[in-house]
Amino acid sequence: MVSRNAHSPVFIVGSPRSGTSILVDGLLSAGYEGYREGSFLSLITPLSTIIDRHYSVFATGNPKLLISQVPKDRLKGELFEALKRIVEEHNKSAPWLDKTGNPEMVQAIPALRALWTDSVFIFAKRRGIENVVSRLKKFPQHNFRYHCDDWARNMRSWRDIRDTLPGHARLEIDQQEIAQFPENTADRIATFLNINDSAARIIADTFREKRPQQTSDGTASRLLDLTGTRWSQDQIEVFQQSCSAEMDAYGYSLDSTYWRLQQRAPSETAVGS
């Protein structure tokens, strides 16, 4: 099991249906503490936006106004510290993790790093085609365009932020790496988190036994192309409008190879080969 020397806290971020849940399963099985879902610290982003908007209107610099006497950064800092205290009340033992899968959580990463200077981040990703197919089955209350846009927002938010993080504090894991190369992926995670070989084997066993969440048998490792999705032409056009930029940026293909030829998975053998 993991020791107290393992990196903590670990924030698992990324789009829903991209392997975030199986990453939580793996780390919990290896001895990390934490909840299966966080959905709390992502409040940082809307709170920050509301404060910025409010100050832009009312903080005129007039000394007769109270708001002009309260620095915006101080207000944010004290509010965010309150969130930190609450989180730590519910995560008393290190090492612990948090999983929150939405763009707001990714956008909160600079604040999270300021609150927990030793924090590290695992970004779970999955190609847009398989992700949207899975989302439509899991979350039918949202329409096709919503799922395309939301996948793209998650991916873009991470690209915007990842280079601000030191290399030792960030790791990207593709859902297909978990599904097809559980041992190699577990080893990468173990090295990243400074955990021992026995914990890595537990994570690999969890990846093999539980597999990433599937909407039906075999869907976690099934690779598609656009024609195999059975989407309408209008839906294909929406997908390309919303997702093409991020598909290109991450090196994803539009066919069943999954990766473009020049972009290979970090595992020994490329996904889809």
C-alpha positions in Angstrom: 0.0 0.0 0.0 1.1 3.6 -0.6 3.2 5.3 2.1 2.9 8.9 3.4 5.8 9.7 1.0 3.4 9.4 -2.0 2.5 12.7 -3.7 -0.6 14.3 -2.2 -3.1 15.6 -2.9 -3.7 14.2 -6.3 -6.3 16.0 -8.4 -7.9 13.8 -11.1 -9.4 16.1 -13.8 -10.7 15.7 -17.3 -13.9 15.2 -19.3 -16.5 12.8 -18.0 -16.4 9.3 -19.7 -12.6 9.6 -20.1 -11.4 7.2 -17.4 -11.5 9.4 -14.4 -13.5 6.8 -12.4 -11.1 3.9 -13.0 -8.2 6.1 -12.0 -10.0 6.8 -8.7 -10.6 3.0 -8.3 -6.9 2.3 -8.9 -5.6 4.9 -6.4 -8.2 4.0 -3.7 -7.3 0.3 -4.0 -3.7 1.2 -3.6 -4.3 3.1 -0.4 -5.2 6.7 -1.2 -8.0 8.3 0.7 -10.7 10.4 -0.8 -14.2 10.5 -2.2 -15.3 8.9 -5.5 -16.5 12.3 -6.6 -15.5 15.8 -5.5 -17.5 18.4 -7.4 -16.7 20.9 -4.7 -13.4 22.7 -5.5 -14.6 23.6 -9.0 -16.6 26.3 -7.2 -13.3 28.3 -7.3 -13.8 29.1 -10.9 -17.3 30.6 -10.8 -16.6 32.3 -7.5 -13.5 34.0 -9.1 -15.6 35.0 -12.2 -18.3 36.5 -10.0 -15.8 38.5 -7.9 -14.0 39.8 -11.0 -17.2 40.9 -12.6 -18.5 42.5 -9.4 -15.2 44.4 -8.8 -15.1 45.6 -12.4 -18.4 47.3 -11.8 -18.2 48.6 -8.2 -14.6 48.9 -7.2 -14.1 52.4 -8.6 -11.3 53.4 -6.2 -13.7 55.8 -4.3 -12.4 55.8 -0.7 -16.0 56.2 0.5 -16.8 52.7 -0.8 -16.1 49.7 1.3 -15.4 47.5 -1.7 -12.5 49.9 -2.7 -10.9 49.1 0.7 -11.0 45.3 0.2 -8.4 44.1 -2.3 -9.9 41.6 -4.7 -7.0 39.1 -4.3 -7.4 39.2 -0.6 -11.1 38.4 -0.9 -10.4 35.5 -3.3 -7.6 34.2 -1.1 -9.7 34.1 2.1 -12.7 32.5 0.3 -10.5 29.8 -1.3 -8.8 29.2 2.1 -12.2 28.5 3.6 -12.8 25.9 0.8 -9.4 24.4 1.6 -10.3 24.1 5.3 -13.5 22.3 4.5 -11.8 19.9 2.1 -9.1 19.0 4.6 -11.8 18.4 7.3 -13.1 15.6 5.1 -9.7 14.3 4.0 -7.8 13.9 7.2 -5.2 11.3 6.2 -2.6 11.7 3.5 -2.2 10.7 0.8 -5.6 11.7 -0.6 -7.2 12.4 -3.9 -10.0 14.5 -5.5 -11.8 13.7 -8.7 -13.8 16.5 -10.4 -14.5 16.2 -14.1 -15.4 19.5 -15.6 -13.6 22.5 -17.3 -14.2 24.7 -14.2 -12.0 22.3 -12.2 -9.2 22.5 -14.7 -9.4 26.3 -14.8 -9.1 26.3 -11.0 -5.7 24.6 -11.2 -3.6 27.7 -10.5 -5.6 28.4 -7.4 -5.3 24.8 -6.3 -1.5 24.8 -6.7 -1.4 28.0 -4.6 -3.5 26.3 -1.9 -1.7 23.0 -2.0 1.9 23.7 -3.2 2.7 20.0 -3.4 -0.4 19.0 -5.3 -0.2 17.0 -8.6 -2.6 16.6 -11.4 -3.7 13.6 -13.6 -5.6 14.6 -16.7 -7.8 11.8 -18.0 -8.4 12.1 -21.7 -10.2 10.2 -24.4 -10.7 10.8 -28.1 -13.7 12.9 -28.9 -15.5 10.2 -31.1 -15.6 7.6 -28.3 -16.2 10.1 -25.6 -19.3 11.6 -27.3 -20.7 8.2 -28.1 -20.3 7.2 -24.5 -21.7 10.5 -23.2 -24.8 10.2 -25.3 -25.6 6.8 -23.8 -24.7 7.8 -20.2 -26.2 11.3 -20.2 -29.1 11.3 -22.7 -30.6 14.4 -21.0 -28.0 16.5 -22.9 -28.1 17.0 -26.6 -25.4 16.1 -29.1 -24.0 19.6 -29.5 -23.7 20.0 -25.7 -21.6 16.8 -25.4 -19.3 17.9 -28.3 -18.8 21.4 -26.9 -18.2 20.1 -23.4 -15.6 17.6 -24.5 -13.8 20.3 -26.4 -14.0 22.7 -23.4 -12.4 20.2 -21.1 -9.6 19.5 -23.6 -9.0 23.1 -24.4 -8.9 24.1 -20.7 -6.2 21.6 -20.0 -4.1 22.7 -23.0 -4.4 26.3 -21.7 -3.1 25.4 -18.3 -0.8 22.4 -18.5 2.4 24.3 -19.5 2.0 26.5 -16.4 2.6 23.4 -14.3 6.0 21.9 -13.8 6.5 18.6 -15.5 6.7 16.7 -12.2 3.2 17.9 -11.3 1.2 16.8 -14.3 0.5 13.6 -16.1 -1.8 12.8 -19.0 -3.5 9.3 -19.2 -5.6 8.3 -22.2 -8.5 6.0 -21.4 -7.3 3.6 -24.1 -4.0 3.2 -22.3 -5.8 2.0 -19.3 -8.0 -0.4 -21.3 -5.2 -1.8 -23.4 -2.0 -1.4 -21.4 -2.9 -1.6 -17.7 0.5 -2.6 -16.4 2.4 0.0 -18.3 -0.1 2.7 -17.4 0.0 1.7 -13.7 3.8 1.9 -13.8 3.7 5.4 -15.2 1.3 6.5 -12.5 3.4 4.8 -9.8 6.5 6.6 -11.0 4.6 9.9 -11.2 3.2 9.6 -7.7 6.3 8.1 -6.0 4.6 4.9 -4.9 6.1 1.5 -4.7 6.0 -1.5 -7.0 3.4 -3.4 -4.9 1.0 -0.4 -5.1 1.6 -0.3 -8.8 0.6 -3.9 -9.1 -2.6 -3.3 -7.2 -3.4 -0.4 -9.5 -2.7 -2.6 -12.6 -4.9 -5.4 -11.1 -7.7 -2.9 -10.6 -7.4 -1.6 -14.2 -7.6 -5.2 -15.5 -10.4 -6.3 -13.3 -12.7 -3.3 -13.3 -11.8 -1.8 -16.7 -12.8 1.8 -17.5 -16.5 2.4 -17.1 -18.5 0.9 -20.0 -21.9 1.9 -21.3 -22.1 -1.7 -22.7 -19.7 -4.7 -22.8 -16.5 -4.0 -24.7 -17.1 -0.3 -25.3 -14.1 0.7 -23.2 -11.6 -0.6 -25.7 -13.7 -0.4 -28.9 -12.3 2.0 -31.5 -14.5 3.7 -34.0 -14.4 5.9 -37.1 -17.0 8.6 -37.9 -19.0 6.3 -40.1 -19.1 3.7 -37.4 -20.8 6.0 -35.0 -24.1 6.0 -37.1 -24.3 9.8 -36.6 -26.3 11.8 -39.1 -24.4 14.1 -41.5 -25.6 17.1 -39.5 -24.2 15.5 -36.3 -20.9 14.8 -38.0 -20.7 18.4 -39.1 -21.4 19.6 -35.5 -18.7 17.2 -34.2 -16.2 18.5 -36.6 -17.1 22.2 -35.9 -16.8 21.7 -32.1 -14.1 19.1 -31.8 -11.7 19.3 -34.8 -9.3 21.8 -33.2 -8.9 19.7 -30.0 -8.7 16.4 -32.0 -5.8 17.9 -34.0 -4.1 19.4 -30.9 -4.1 16.0 -29.1 -3.1 14.0 -32.2 -6.3 12.0 -32.6 -7.3 10.6 -35.9 -10.8 10.4 -37.4 -10.6 6.7 -38.2 -10.2 3.5 -36.2 -6.4 4.0 -35.7 -7.3 6.4 -32.9 -4.0 8.2 -33.1 -2.6 10.0 -36.1 0.5 8.2 -37.4 3.0 10.7 -35.9 1.2 10.7 -32.5 1.8 7.6 -30.5 0.5 6.5 -27.1 3.1 6.6 -24.3 2.8 2.9 -24.0 5.2 0.5 -25.7 2.8 -0.2 -28.5 0.5 2.5 -29.9 -3.2 2.3 -29.3 -5.0 1.0 -32.3 -1.9 -0.6 -34.0 
